[in-house]
Amino acid sequence: MDEARPGAPVVPAARVRVSAEAVRVGPPRATAAEPQVQVVRDGDLVRAIEVTCPCGACVRIVCEYD
């Protein structure tokens, strides 16, 4: 099996997978969008806070109460 070499101009076929899903190549587009914040509630209790970055990364902060 071919191994990819750093800086090699061609990706070996063994390292490629075919998908019908579209993918972005390169850095994310510059955006002035703000992160999205969503509060996850269970009645009056806040169970978690989800923060989604414009780049798509998502962080869930779980709230625990004593």
Residue, then its C-alpha position, 0 to 999 in steps of 0.5 A: m500500500d502506498e503511504a502519503r508523503p508530506g508535501a507530495p503533489v498526488v494523494p495515493a488512491a488508497r488514501v481516497r474515499v468516494s462520497a456523494e456528500a459535498v465537502r468544502v476544500g480549504p479554509p472556511r469562508a470568512t463570516a461576520a456571523e455571531p455564534q448561536v447560543q441555545v439553552v436546553r431546558d427541562g421545565d424551569l431547569v437549564r440542563a445545558i447551553e449549546v454554543t455553535c460557532p459559525c464554522g460549525a463547531c458545537v460545544r455543549i456545556v452541561c449544567e449540574y445542580d447540587 
